[in-house]
C-alpha cells in the first residue's frame, strides 16, 4: 500500500542548493521526521535515532539512497524550509480528511512556545493555528514574525484557507474590521469576541444590550444552561440581539451581537462575568452558544495536549524556521493520533506508534481502525 504521506510534499520547494553534498531527497527527510514525531521524538537527535532504528520500515516507502540523514541534516533542512509552504501542504491534506457535513467550525487561536526565544510580542515563538473543531484536525499554521503580533498574523493564516461553508471563531485578537471582512470575502461566517481593544465597538454592543433590556428583550433569542458537578455550579445565559443598531460602520455582514453571561459558584464563592461577541450568523442562541463554547476546544484538544504530551513549552529549538516547522509537525501528530480512533492517551498512542509499525501506518494514512 502506498504511503499517502509521501504525496503531501510532492510540490514543496526544496530550500537546499543543488550540490554534490545534497545526499537525501526532501520527501525522505520530511516523511521520516513526521513519523518520528508521531512516534515520540521531540528533538532532531531523537528524530534521527528513530529513523535509524526503523530503517527497514522506511525502505518500504522511501528511496533512502544514502540511508537515514543525521540529526544535523534534519535541523538544517527544517531551519531553511519555508514554514508557510510546509504548513499549507499539511493543511491541504488535513482538509481532505475532514468528513463533516454542513458548516465547518474553524477555531483560530495562538499559542506560545515559552523556551523558544523570538522577537515577537510575547518574547518567544508564537504560532497561530486554524483547528477544525469537529474533526479535530489542524488546517493551517502561521508563526508570528520577529517584530510582529498575532493581530497581523491571523489574516495571513486565513488567506491560506478555503473558508466557503466555514464558521470561523476568533478571540479578541481577531476582532478587526479587515479580518472579519476578509472572512466574508472568502465565503465564510464569523463569530468574534469583542473586548476593550475595540473600545467603540465594545461600548456599542453594551448599548445594544441596554436598549434590548429596556424593552424586555423583545425580539431577542435566548438560551440558558446549568452545570452542577464536582462542587462547582455554573449558569450560562446567552442573548442574541439580531440586526443591532448603533454599531460603528465598517464591520462586514453583521447579523447579530451576542451576550454570554456566566454565574459561577465554587466552594461558596460566587463570580459573574459577561462577554460580548459579534457575528455574521443569523441563527438561534443555542447554536451560537455551541460555537462560542466549542471554540475553546482548541485549548483542550490541541494546546493542552501539545504541552502535556509533546512538552512544547520546554522545547528550545531556535535555528531559523526549525521551531515553527517542528511546531507544525507536532500539530499534525496530534491531529492524526486523535483521528486514529484508538483508546488511550495521546502519550500512550505515541508510544504505540513507536512500537507497532502497523499502527503507525494506520495513523499516518489518516483513517480509523475498523
VOBA-1610 file (N, C-alpha, C; in pm, whole numbers, padded with zeros to 5 digits, always signed):
BEGIN
Unk+00084-00119+00000Unk+00000+00000+00000Unk+00088+00125+00000Unk+00069+00219-00095Unk+00149+00340-00098Unk+00126+00422+00029Unk+00227+00497+00068Unk+00217+00582+00185Unk+00166+00719+00141Unk+00042+00752+00182Unk-00020+00878+00138Unk+00065+00999+00175Unk+00136+00988+00284Unk+00215+01100+00333Unk+00321+01144+00232Unk+00373+01052+00151Unk+00479+01088+00056Unk+00427+01185-00050Unk+00297+01179-00080Unk+00241+01268-00182Unk+00217+01408-00130Unk+00210+01424+00001Unk+00180+01554+00061Unk+00286+01657+00022Unk+00411+01615+00012Unk+00521+01707-00010Unk+00568+01712-00155Unk+00491+01655-00247Unk+00536+01639-00385Unk+00574+01772-00450Unk+00500+01880-00421Unk+00527+02009-00486Unk+00587+02111-00389Unk+00641+02064-00276Unk+00702+02155-00179Unk+00843+02192-00225Unk+00872+02322-00241Unk+01006+02363-00287Unk+01116+02320-00189Unk+01224+02268-00243Unk+01339+02228-00162Unk+01426+02351-00139Unk+01452+02388-00013Unk+01529+02510+00015Unk+01678+02495-00006Unk+01724+02373-00035Unk+01868+02349-00045Unk+01921+02377-00186Unk+02046+02418-00192Unk+02114+02439-00319Unk+02154+02302-00376Unk+02141+02289-00508Unk+02177+02163-00573Unk+02330+02149-00577Unk+02383+02066-00490Unk+02527+02038-00488Unk+02548+01888-00468Unk+02673+01848-00478Unk+02707+01707-00458Unk+02686+01665-00313Unk+02679+01762-00223Unk+02659+01731-00080Unk+02512+01709-00044Unk+02424+01725-00141Unk+02281+01704-00116Unk+02253+01555-00131Unk+02256+01484-00020Unk+02254+01338-00021Unk+02116+01276-00005Unk+02021+01353+00049Unk+01892+01294+00086Unk+01776+01369+00020Unk+01684+01297-00047Unk+01565+01362-00104Unk+01483+01432+00005Unk+01426+01547-00030Unk+01349+01624+00067Unk+01232+01542+00123Unk+01162+01470+00038Unk+01048+01391+00085Unk+01091+01289+00189Unk+01207+01225+00168Unk+01255+01128+00267Unk+01273+01194+00403Unk+01335+01312+00404Unk+01359+01383+00530Unk+01229+01417+00599Unk+01132+01467+00523Unk+01006+01513+00582Unk+00919+01397+00631Unk+00915+01289+00556Unk+00836+01173+00597Unk+00895+01111+00723Unk+01026+01093+00728Unk+01089+01036+00848Unk+01061+01123+00970Unk+01076+01254+00955Unk+01053+01344+01068Unk+00908+01340+01115Unk+00815+01338+01021Unk+00674+01332+01060Unk+00643+01205+01137Unk+00687+01093+01086Unk+00663+00965+01154Unk+00731+00962+01291Unk+00851+01015+01297Unk+00925+01014+01424Unk+00855+01095+01531Unk+00804+01213+01495Unk+00734+01297+01593Unk+00605+01229+01638Unk+00533+01168+01546Unk+00414+01092+01585Unk+00452+00983+01685Unk+00567+00919+01663Unk+00607+00803+01742Unk+00687+00838+01867Unk+00693+00967+01903Unk+00751+01003+02032Unk+00875+01089+02030Unk+00932+01118+01913Unk+01053+01200+01906Unk+01019+01347+01928Unk+01100+01415+02010Unk+01077+01556+02040Unk+01194+01645+01999Unk+01308+01587+01961Unk+01425+01664+01919Unk+01479+01605+01790Unk+01570+01680+01724Unk+01627+01629+01599Unk+01712+01506+01624Unk+01782+01500+01738Unk+01858+01380+01770Unk+01767+01258+01781Unk+01652+01277+01843Unk+01556+01166+01857Unk+01496+01129+01723Unk+01471+01228+01637Unk+01419+01201+01503Unk+01516+01113+01425Unk+01645+01151+01426Unk+01745+01074+01353Unk+01761+00933+01409Unk+01758+00921+01540Unk+01772+00788+01602Unk+01651+00701+01569Unk+01532+00760+01569Unk+01414+00683+01531Unk+01428+00632+01387Unk+01474+00721+01298Unk+01493+00680+01159Unk+01589+00563+01146Unk+01701+00569+01219Unk+01799+00460+01212Unk+01742+00329+01265Unk+01663+00338+01370Unk+01607+00216+01430Unk+01497+00156+01343Unk+01440+00237+01252Unk+01329+00191+01168Unk+01367+00194+01020Unk+01495+00182+00989Unk+01538+00198+00851Unk+01472+00095+00759Unk+01454-00027+00804Unk+01390-00129+00720Unk+01245-00092+00691Unk+01178-00037+00789Unk+01040+00008+00770Unk+01035+00118+00664Unk+01122+00218+00675Unk+01117+00330+00582Unk+01159+00290+00440Unk+01242+00188+00427Unk+01281+00143+00294Unk+01163+00086+00216Unk+01055+00053+00283Unk+00935+00005+00214Unk+00868+00115+00133Unk+00894+00242+00169Unk+00821+00353+00107Unk+00912+00460+00048Unk+01037+00465+00094Unk+01127+00573+00056Unk+01251+00517-00013Unk+01315+00603-00096Unk+01434+00561-00167Unk+01555+00546-00077Unk+01575+00640+00014Unk+01689+00639+00108Unk+01821+00606+00037Unk+01859+00681-00067Unk+01981+00648-00143Unk+02107+00652-00059Unk+02105+00731+00048Unk+02223+00738+00136Unk+02185+00713+00282Unk+02085+00628+00302Unk+02045+00592+00436Unk+01966+00700+00507Unk+01971+00699+00639Unk+01897+00794+00723Unk+01982+00919+00745Unk+01925+01038+00725Unk+02002+01161+00748Unk+02046+01174+00894Unk+02151+01253+00916Unk+02197+01283+01051Unk+02106+01386+01115Unk+02118+01399+01247Unk+02035+01499+01315Unk+02069+01640+01268Unk+02196+01666+01231Unk+02233+01797+01180Unk+02163+01826+01047Unk+02149+01723+00964Unk+02079+01741+00836Unk+01932+01774+00860Unk+01868+01702+00949Unk+01728+01733+00981Unk+01715+01878+01025Unk+01802+01920+01116Unk+01790+02057+01169Unk+01817+02160+01060Unk+01918+02141+00977Unk+01949+02238+00872Unk+01835+02251+00772Unk+01778+02137+00731Unk+01669+02142+00633Unk+01547+02211+00692Unk+01509+02176+00813Unk+01391+02237+00873Unk+01414+02384+00908Unk+01538+02423+00932Unk+01569+02564+00958Unk+01551+02648+00833Unk+01576+02589+00715Unk+01566+02662+00589Unk+01427+02651+00525Unk+01353+02548+00557Unk+01226+02519+00491Unk+01123+02629+00518Unk+01057+02676+00412Unk+00954+02779+00425Unk+00841+02727+00513Unk+00821+02785+00633Unk+00720+02729+00724Unk+00578+02745+00674Unk+00551+02852+00598Unk+00416+02871+00546Unk+00384+02767+00440Unk+00479+02744+00349Unk+00457+02643+00244Unk+00444+02504+00306Unk+00526+02476+00406Unk+00522+02347+00475Unk+00386+02327+00542Unk+00340+02429+00616Unk+00212+02419+00685Unk+00096+02407+00586Unk+00106+02477+00474Unk-00003+02473+00377Unk-00018+02335+00312Unk+00094+02264+00290Unk+00083+02128+00235Unk+00011+02037+00333Unk+00048+02048+00459Unk-00021+01968+00560Unk-00168+02009+00571Unk-00193+02138+00571Unk-00331+02186+00584Unk-00420+02137+00472Unk-00366+02134+00352Unk-00441+02084+00237Unk-00478+01938+00256Unk-00382+01860+00308Unk-00406+01719+00334Unk-00509+01701+00445Unk-00496+01777+00552Unk-00589+01767+00663Unk-00731+01802+00618Unk-00743+01905+00534Unk-00876+01945+00486Unk-00943+01832+00408Unk-00863+01754+00335Unk-00919+01641+00261Unk-00971+01532+00355Unk-00919+01527+00477Unk-00962+01427+00573Unk-01088+01468+00649Unk-01126+01596+00637Unk-01246+01643+00707Unk-01369+01573+00650Unk-01451+01520+00739Unk-01569+01446+00693Unk-01697+01505+00751Unk-01696+01633+00789Unk-01816+01696+00843Unk-01914+01727+00731Unk-02040+01734+00767Unk-02141+01785+00677Unk-02191+01917+00733Unk-02243+02003+00645Unk-02288+02133+00692Unk-02172+02227+00715Unk-02193+02328+00799Unk-02091+02428+00826Unk-01975+02366+00903Unk-01854+02401+00863Unk-01733+02353+00930Unk-01688+02459+01029Unk-01676+02422+01155Unk-01632+02516+01257Unk-01481+02518+01261Unk-01421+02635+01233Unk-01277+02653+01234Unk-01242+02752+01346Unk-01172+02705+01448Unk-01129+02791+01558Unk-00987+02839+01529Unk-00966+02970+01542Unk-00834+03028+01519Unk-00784+03086+01651Unk-00664+03042+01691Unk-00610+03088+01819Unk-00458+03072+01817Unk-00390+03147+01902Unk-00245+03143+01908Unk-00194+03077+02034Unk-00070+03027+02027Unk-00005+02963+02141Unk+00144+02991+02135Unk+00202+03022+02250Unk+00345+03049+02259Unk+00421+02925+02303Unk+00544+02911+02250Unk+00638+02809+02297Unk+00741+02882+02382Unk+00727+02874+02512Unk+00794+02965+02605Unk+00947+02958+02600Unk+01004+02842+02566Unk+01150+02828+02570Unk+01215+02859+02435Unk+01136+02887+02332Unk+01191+02922+02201Unk+01186+03074+02186Unk+01297+03140+02216Unk+01301+03286+02218Unk+01288+03343+02076Unk+01202+03444+02063Unk+01185+03518+01938Unk+01150+03662+01971Unk+01174+03751+01876Unk+01143+03892+01897Unk+01000+03922+01856Unk+00904+03855+01923Unk+00762+03876+01896Unk+00700+03950+02013Unk+00569+03974+02004Unk+00500+04047+02111Unk+00497+03968+02242Unk+00520+03837+02237Unk+00527+03756+02359Unk+00670+03728+02402Unk+00767+03767+02319Unk+00907+03740+02351Unk+00952+03599+02320Unk+00866+03521+02253Unk+00901+03383+02219Unk+00826+03342+02092Unk+00855+03223+02044Unk+00785+03172+01928Unk+00635+03168+01956Unk+00557+03228+01867Unk+00412+03231+01884Unk+00348+03180+01755Unk+00278+03069+01765Unk+00217+03003+01649Unk+00067+03022+01651Unk+00011+03067+01540Unk-00134+03085+01527Unk-00187+02969+01442Unk-00284+02897+01497Unk-00334+02776+01433Unk-00481+02789+01395Unk-00517+02720+01288Unk-00658+02702+01250Unk-00693+02556+01275Unk-00796+02532+01354Unk-00830+02399+01404Unk-00973+02366+01364Unk-00992+02256+01291Unk-01126+02208+01258Unk-01183+02141+01383Unk-01276+02207+01449Unk-01319+02167+01583Unk-01381+02028+01584Unk-01475+02002+01493Unk-01547+01875+01496Unk-01457+01759+01453Unk-01370+01784+01357Unk-01281+01678+01308Unk-01153+01667+01388Unk-01124+01770+01469Unk-01002+01776+01550Unk-00878+01757+01462Unk-00871+01842+01359Unk-00761+01839+01264Unk-00702+01979+01248Unk-00572+01989+01234Unk-00506+02116+01207Unk-00524+02151+01060Unk-00569+02270+01031Unk-00592+02312+00892Unk-00488+02412+00843Unk-00414+02470+00934Unk-00313+02567+00892Unk-00242+02626+01011Unk-00128+02688+00983Unk-00048+02750+01088Unk+00034+02864+01029Unk+00052+02969+01106Unk+00145+03075+01074Unk+00219+03113+01203Unk+00348+03141+01190Unk+00425+03188+01305Unk+00432+03340+01299Unk+00418+03402+01415Unk+00429+03548+01423Unk+00574+03586+01394Unk+00600+03672+01296Unk+00738+03707+01262Unk+00801+03795+01368Unk+00934+03804+01366Unk+01002+03894+01457Unk+00948+04036+01439Unk+00921+04099+01553Unk+00863+04232+01550Unk+00714+04234+01521Unk+00654+04116+01509Unk+00514+04106+01470Unk+00421+04079+01585Unk+00292+04066+01552Unk+00186+04045+01651Unk+00084+03948+01593Unk+00012+03881+01681Unk-00091+03786+01638Unk-00196+03854+01552Unk-00228+03981+01584Unk-00332+04054+01512Unk-00304+04058+01362Unk-00177+04079+01326Unk-00142+04090+01184Unk-00110+03956+01121Unk-00095+03852+01203Unk-00065+03718+01150Unk-00192+03642+01114Unk-00302+03668+01186Unk-00427+03597+01160Unk-00472+03610+01015Unk-00471+03731+00955Unk-00513+03740+00814Unk-00429+03657+00719Unk-00298+03646+00744Unk-00213+03562+00659Unk-00256+03416+00667Unk-00289+03370+00787Unk-00336+03233+00804Unk-00468+03211+00732Unk-00562+03303+00751Unk-00694+03288+00688Unk-00684+03285+00536Unk-00590+03362+00481Unk-00576+03368+00335Unk-00540+03234+00274Unk-00479+03147+00354Unk-00437+03015+00304Unk-00548+02911+00312Unk-00663+02947+00370Unk-00769+02851+00394Unk-00885+02869+00297Unk-00954+02760+00270Unk-01081+02765+00197Unk-01191+02782+00300Unk-01251+02901+00305Unk-01350+02931+00408Unk-01494+02918+00361Unk-01515+02872+00240Unk-01652+02853+00193Unk-01720+02746+00279Unk-01833+02782+00338Unk-01903+02688+00424Unk-01844+02675+00562Unk-01757+02768+00603Unk-01694+02761+00734Unk-01747+02869+00827Unk-01750+02838+00955Unk-01775+02937+01060Unk-01644+02953+01136Unk-01585+03072+01126Unk-01456+03099+01189Unk-01480+03168+01322Unk-01430+03111+01430Unk-01440+03174+01560Unk-01302+03223+01602Unk-01299+03344+01659Unk-01173+03409+01696Unk-01188+03478+01831Unk-01075+03491+01903Unk-01078+03569+02025Unk-01056+03716+01990Unk-01029+03800+02089Unk-01024+03944+02067Unk-00916+03986+01968Unk-00808+03907+01955Unk-00702+03942+01860Unk-00754+03942+01717Unk-00859+03867+01690Unk-00917+03863+01556Unk-01028+03963+01536Unk-01056+04043+01639Unk-01165+04141+01629Unk-01113+04266+01560Unk-01101+04257+01427Unk-01053+04366+01343Unk-01144+04375+01221Unk-01174+04497+01179Unk-01262+04514+01064Unk-01209+04441+00942Unk-01079+04454+00919Unk-01021+04391+00800Unk-01030+04240+00808Unk-01015+04184+00928Unk-01017+04039+00944Unk-01155+03981+00918Unk-01258+04040+00980Unk-01393+03986+00958Unk-01438+04013+00815Unk-01392+04124+00756Unk-01423+04150+00615Unk-01359+04046+00525Unk-01237+04007+00557Unk-01168+03904+00480Unk-01241+03771+00488Unk-01289+03735+00607Unk-01363+03609+00623Unk-01487+03609+00534Unk-01558+03721+00532Unk-01678+03729+00449Unk-01641+03724+00300Unk-01534+03794+00263Unk-01491+03793+00122Unk-01452+03653+00077Unk-01400+03572+00172Unk-01358+03436+00138Unk-01472+03335+00151Unk-01594+03383+00174Unk-01711+03296+00175Unk-01746+03235+00308Unk-01686+03284+00417Unk-01712+03228+00548Unk-01799+03315+00636Unk-01839+03258+00747Unk-01909+03331+00853Unk-01813+03347+00971Unk-01845+03439+01062Unk-01755+03462+01175Unk-01832+03480+01305Unk-01767+03442+01413Unk-01809+03473+01550Unk-01682+03520+01620Unk-01680+03648+01662Unk-01557+03705+01716Unk-01584+03771+01851Unk-01493+03751+01945Unk-01507+03807+02078Unk-01474+03957+02074Unk-01556+04036+02142Unk-01539+04181+02147Unk-01493+04220+02287Unk-01374+04283+02294Unk-01322+04327+02423Unk-01278+04472+02413Unk-01206+04516+02514Unk-01169+04656+02523Unk-01073+04704+02416Unk-01009+04611+02342Unk-00919+04655+02235Unk-00994+04722+02121Unk-01126+04704+02118Unk-01212+04775+02024Unk-01313+04854+02108Unk-01265+04968+02161Unk-01344+05042+02259Unk-01479+05088+02210Unk-01485+05148+02090Unk-01613+05199+02041Unk-01709+05086+02010Unk-01658+04976+01956Unk-01745+04862+01928Unk-01796+04800+02058Unk-01707+04786+02155Unk-01746+04730+02284Unk-01856+04814+02348Unk-01841+04946+02344Unk-01942+05035+02401Unk-02074+05025+02324Unk-02066+05009+02191Unk-02187+05000+02110Unk-02262+04870+02138Unk-02189+04760+02157Unk-02253+04633+02189Unk-02319+04642+02328Unk-02251+04703+02423Unk-02310+04722+02555Unk-02436+04807+02545Unk-02433+04909+02458Unk-02551+04992+02438Unk-02666+04914+02378Unk-02636+04825+02284Unk-02741+04742+02224Unk-02805+04653+02329Unk-02724+04601+02421Unk-02778+04519+02529Unk-02868+04601+02621Unk-02827+04722+02653Unk-02909+04807+02741Unk-03043+04839+02675Unk-03043+04870+02547Unk-03168+04901+02478Unk-03259+04778+02471Unk-03198+04659+02449Unk-03278+04537+02447Unk-03341+04511+02584Unk-03266+04538+02690Unk-03318+04518+02825Unk-03435+04611+02855Unk-03427+04733+02802Unk-03534+04831+02828Unk-03668+04787+02772Unk-03667+04705+02667Unk-03794+04659+02608Unk-03817+04512+02639Unk-03755+04465+02747Unk-03777+04327+02791Unk-03723+04223+02695Unk-03619+04258+02620Unk-03555+04168+02524Unk-03652+04116+02418Unk-03749+04202+02383Unk-03843+04166+02277Unk-03768+04145+02145Unk-03797+04035+02078Unk-03734+04004+01951Unk-03599+03937+01964Unk-03550+03921+02086Unk-03421+03855+02106Unk-03441+03705+02127Unk-03342+03630+02090Unk-03344+03486+02118Unk-03254+03460+02237Unk-03297+03372+02328Unk-03223+03349+02450Unk-03214+03199+02479Unk-03107+03162+02549Unk-03089+03023+02590Unk-03012+03021+02721Unk-03033+02915+02797Unk-02965+02904+02927Unk-02925+02759+02950Unk-02811+02742+03017Unk-02766+02608+03057Unk-02715+02615+03200Unk-02721+02500+03267Unk-02673+02491+03405Unk-02587+02365+03416Unk-02469+02380+03475Unk-02382+02266+03505Unk-02356+02265+03655Unk-02375+02148+03714Unk-02360+02136+03859Unk-02286+02005+03887Unk-02155+02015+03913Unk-02077+01894+03936Unk-01946+01929+04005Unk-01896+01834+04083Unk-01765+01846+04149Unk-01754+01974+04230Unk-01862+02010+04299Unk-01857+02126+04385Unk-01862+02259+04313Unk-01893+02256+04186Unk-01899+02380+04107Unk-02032+02387+04034Unk-02093+02502+04042Unk-02218+02525+03970Unk-02197+02645+03877Unk-02229+02626+03750Unk-02214+02735+03654Unk-02341+02748+03570Unk-02393+02869+03567Unk-02510+02901+03486Unk-02467+02994+03373Unk-02512+02963+03251Unk-02479+03045+03136Unk-02606+03095+03070Unk-02606+03221+03037Unk-02722+03284+02974Unk-02675+03350+02844Unk-02733+03307+02733Unk-02693+03359+02602Unk-02808+03439+02544Unk-02778+03563+02506Unk-02879+03652+02448Unk-02831+03696+02311Unk-02915+03679+02209Unk-02882+03716+02072Unk-02969+03835+02031Unk-02904+03945+01999Unk-02973+04066+01955Unk-02951+04079+01806Unk-03054+04050+01729Unk-03040+04049+01584Unk-03048+04190+01526Unk-02978+04207+01414Unk-02976+04335+01342Unk-02958+04453+01438Unk-02852+04454+01516Unk-02834+04558+01617Unk-02810+04695+01554Unk-02858+04797+01622Unk-02838+04934+01576Unk-02726+05000+01657Unk-02670+05104+01598Unk-02572+05185+01670Unk-02429+05134+01665Unk-02401+05029+01586Unk-02263+04980+01577Unk-02180+05073+01488Unk-02052+05085+01515Unk-01966+05164+01428Unk-01968+05107+01287Unk-01950+05191+01184Unk-01950+05139+01046Unk-01825+05057+01017Unk-01836+04973+00914Unk-01719+04901+00864Unk-01707+04757+00909Unk-01800+04710+00992Unk-01796+04570+01036Unk-01883+04489+00940Unk-01817+04409+00857Unk-01883+04346+00743Unk-01986+04241+00784Unk-02105+04252+00726Unk-02204+04145+00734Unk-02254+04113+00872Unk-02261+04210+00962Unk-02305+04181+01098Unk-02450+04133+01097Unk-02474+04018+01159Unk-02610+03967+01171Unk-02666+03984+01311Unk-02577+03983+01411Unk-02624+03991+01550Unk-02506+04021+01642Unk-02540+04070+01759Unk-02445+04071+01870Unk-02494+03968+01971Unk-02398+03910+02042Unk-02430+03802+02136Unk-02369+03838+02271Unk-02448+03820+02375Unk-02401+03843+02511Unk-02409+03711+02586Unk-02295+03670+02642Unk-02290+03546+02721Unk-02261+03585+02866Unk-02360+03562+02952Unk-02342+03587+03094Unk-02314+03457+03167Unk-02219+03461+03258Unk-02185+03341+03335Unk-02190+03374+03483Unk-02256+03287+03557Unk-02258+03296+03703Unk-02204+03166+03758Unk-02096+03176+03833Unk-02025+03057+03880Unk-02015+03058+04032Unk-02042+02942+04090Unk-02026+02925+04234Unk-01932+02807+04259Unk-01819+02834+04325Unk-01721+02732+04357Unk-01689+02742+04505Unk-01725+02637+04579Unk-01699+02631+04723Unk-01750+02755+04795Unk-01871+02794+04758Unk-01936+02906+04826Unk-01898+03043+04776Unk-01806+03052+04682Unk-01765+03182+04626Unk-01832+03204+04492Unk-01897+03319+04476Unk-01971+03349+04354Unk-01895+03449+04268Unk-01906+03432+04138Unk-01845+03525+04043Unk-01935+03535+03921Unk-01947+03656+03869Unk-02030+03679+03750Unk-01948+03750+03644Unk-01964+03709+03520Unk-01895+03772+03408Unk-01990+03786+03290Unk-01957+03879+03202Unk-02033+03896+03078Unk-01936+03914+02963Unk-01960+03844+02853Unk-01872+03850+02737Unk-01956+03884+02613Unk-01899+03969+02528Unk-01969+04015+02409Unk-01907+03952+02283Unk-01993+03928+02184Unk-01948+03871+02057Unk-02021+03939+01942Unk-01953+03942+01830Unk-02011+03993+01706Unk-02013+03878+01607Unk-02122+03864+01532Unk-02131+03751+01440Unk-02204+03789+01313Unk-02166+03723+01205Unk-02238+03736+01078Unk-02352+03636+01068Unk-02356+03540+01159Unk-02459+03436+01155Unk-02596+03493+01193Unk-02695+03435+01134Unk-02833+03471+01168Unk-02904+03343+01212Unk-02864+03298+01332Unk-02917+03172+01383Unk-02955+03192+01530Unk-03003+03085+01593Unk-03054+03094+01728Unk-02947+03095+01835Unk-02990+03121+01958Unk-02899+03133+02072Unk-02829+03002+02103Unk-02900+02890+02092Unk-02838+02762+02125Unk-02724+02729+02028Unk-02746+02754+01900Unk-02641+02725+01802Unk-02521+02815+01823Unk-02544+02943+01848Unk-02434+03035+01871Unk-02359+03000+02000Unk-02433+02960+02102Unk-02369+02918+02227Unk-02274+02802+02202Unk-02314+02711+02111Unk-02228+02598+02079Unk-02099+02640+02013Unk-02107+02733+01918Unk-01985+02781+01852Unk-01893+02850+01953Unk-01951+02931+02041Unk-01870+03006+02137Unk-01803+02911+02235Unk-01879+02817+02286Unk-01821+02725+02384Unk-01720+02631+02318Unk-01752+02581+02199Unk-01664+02484+02133Unk-01536+02548+02081Unk-01536+02681+02067Unk-01412+02748+02025Unk-01298+02711+02118Unk-01326+02702+02245Unk-01219+02676+02342Unk-01178+02530+02345Unk-01240+02449+02257Unk-01191+02314+02238Unk-01049+02311+02185Unk-01008+02419+02117Unk-00870+02425+02068Unk-00772+02425+02184Unk-00814+02479+02299Unk-00727+02478+02417Unk-00710+02336+02471Unk-00820+02264+02484Unk-00814+02129+02543Unk-00767+02023+02444Unk-00813+02033+02320Unk-00784+01928+02222Unk-00649+01947+02154Unk-00595+02068+02157Unk-00468+02093+02088Unk-00362+02150+02182Unk-00385+02270+02235Unk-00281+02337+02312Unk-00241+02260+02438Unk-00339+02210+02511Unk-00309+02135+02633Unk-00231+02008+02599Unk-00271+01941+02492Unk-00202+01818+02451Unk-00057+01849+02409Unk-00038+01960+02340Unk+00098+01997+02298Unk+00190+02016+02417Unk+00138+02072+02523Unk+00222+02095+02642Unk+00241+01969+02725Unk+00136+01890+02740Unk+00143+01773+02827Unk+00209+01654+02758Unk+00168+01625+02635Unk+00216+01504+02567Unk+00337+01529+02478Unk+00360+01655+02436Unk+00471+01687+02348Unk+00571+01783+02412Unk+00542+01829+02531Unk+00630+01918+02607Unk+00676+02039+02523Unk+00580+02097+02451Unk+00615+02205+02359Unk+00676+02326+02432Unk+00624+02358+02550Unk+00677+02474+02621Unk+00823+02456+02662Unk+00872+02332+02669Unk+01010+02308+02710Unk+01106+02298+02592Unk+01052+02300+02469Unk+01138+02281+02353Unk+01217+02409+02323Unk+01348+02395+02307Unk+01435+02510+02288Unk+01482+02528+02143Unk+01419+02460+02049Unk+01459+02473+01909Unk+01448+02619+01864Unk+01556+02671+01802Unk+01556+02813+01767Unk+01606+02843+01627Unk+01689+02757+01569Unk+01757+02789+01444Unk+01658+02815+01331Unk+01669+02931+01269Unk+01588+02963+01152Unk+01440+02935+01171Unk+01386+02859+01074Unk+01243+02823+01079Unk+01219+02688+01146Unk+01324+02630+01206Unk+01311+02494+01259Unk+01204+02484+01366Unk+01193+02583+01455Unk+01095+02575+01563Unk+00953+02579+01510Unk+00927+02668+01414Unk+00792+02676+01357Unk+00757+02547+01283Unk+00851+02493+01208Unk+00823+02370+01133Unk+00806+02250+01226Unk+00884+02245+01332Unk+00866+02138+01431Unk+00732+02154+01500Unk+00691+02279+01524Unk+00559+02302+01582Unk+00447+02250+01493Unk+00463+02266+01361Unk+00362+02213+01269Unk+00360+02061+01273Unk+00478+01998+01280Unk+00482+01852+01290Unk+00408+01804+01414Unk+00426+01874+01526Unk+00355+01834+01648Unk+00204+01846+01630Unk+00158+01951+01563Unk+00014+01970+01544Unk-00045+01866+01450Unk+00029+01830+01348Unk-00015+01721+01261Unk-00020+01589+01337Unk+00079+01566+01422Unk+00081+01443+01502Unk-00041+01436+01594Unk-00074+01547+01660Unk-00194+01549+01745Unk-00317+01513+01662Unk-00330+01577+01546Unk-00447+01554+01460Unk-00459+01407+01421Unk-00351+01349+01372Unk-00356+01212+01323Unk-00374+01111+01436Unk-00312+01137+01550Unk-00328+01045+01663Unk-00470+01049+01717Unk-00533+01165+01717Unk-00673+01173+01760Unk-00763+01104+01659Unk-00730+01118+01532Unk-00814+01059+01428Unk-00803+00908+01424Unk-00695+00853+01478Unk-00674+00707+01472Unk-00785+00630+01542Unk-00853+00695+01637Unk-00971+00635+01698Unk-00943+00524+01797Unk-00819+00509+01840Unk-00787+00405+01937Unk-00797+00460+02078Unk-00797+00369+02175Unk-00810+00412+02314Unk-00673+00451+02369Unk-00677+00517+02484Unk-00553+00557+02549Unk-00522+00703+02526Unk-00436+00758+02610Unk-00395+00897+02600Unk-00311+00919+02474Unk-00291+01045+02439Unk-00205+01076+02325Unk-00064+01027+02352Unk-00017+01039+02474Unk+00116+00989+02508Unk+00125+00839+02484Unk+00021+00765+02525Unk+00019+00620+02503Unk+00015+00587+02354Unk-00062+00663+02279Unk-00071+00639+02134Unk+00063+00667+02066Unk+00135+00770+02112Unk+00268+00795+02056Unk+00360+00675+02082Unk+00356+00623+02203Unk+00440+00508+02235Unk+00403+00388+02149Unk+00274+00366+02131Unk+00228+00254+02048Unk+00273+00271+01904Unk+00271+00395+01853Unk+00316+00420+01716Unk+00466+00391+01702Unk+00542+00415+01810Unk+00684+00385+01807Unk+00713+00237+01810Unk+00626+00162+01875Unk+00647+00018+01890Unk+00590-00064+01774Unk+00473-00019+01723Unk+00393-00100+01632Unk+00387-00034+01495Unk+00461-00088+01397Unk+00466-00027+01264Unk+00330-00027+01196Unk+00250-00131+01217Unk+00117-00136+01156Unk+00029-00025+01211Unk+00040+00001+01341Unk-00038+00109+01400Unk+00010+00244+01346Unk+00141+00262+01333Unk+00193+00386+01276Unk+00138+00407+01135Unk+00134+00303+01055Unk+00078+00316+00920Unk-00068+00358+00925Unk-00143+00300+01018Unk-00284+00339+01033Unk-00294+00487+01065Unk-00208+00535+01152Unk-00212+00676+01193Unk-00177+00767+01076Unk-00067+00741+01008Unk-00022+00834+00905Unk-00106+00827+00777Unk-00183+00719+00760Unk-00275+00715+00646Unk-00401+00793+00674Unk-00423+00831+00802Unk-00535+00918+00834Unk-00669+00851+00840Unk-00674+00721+00867Unk-00804+00655+00879Unk-00816+00586+01015Unk-00941+00562+01053Unk-00968+00495+01180Unk-00966+00345+01162Unk-00932+00277+01270Unk-00938+00131+01269Unk-01082+00085+01259Unk-01105-00020+01181Unk-01244-00072+01168Unk-01281-00156+01289
//
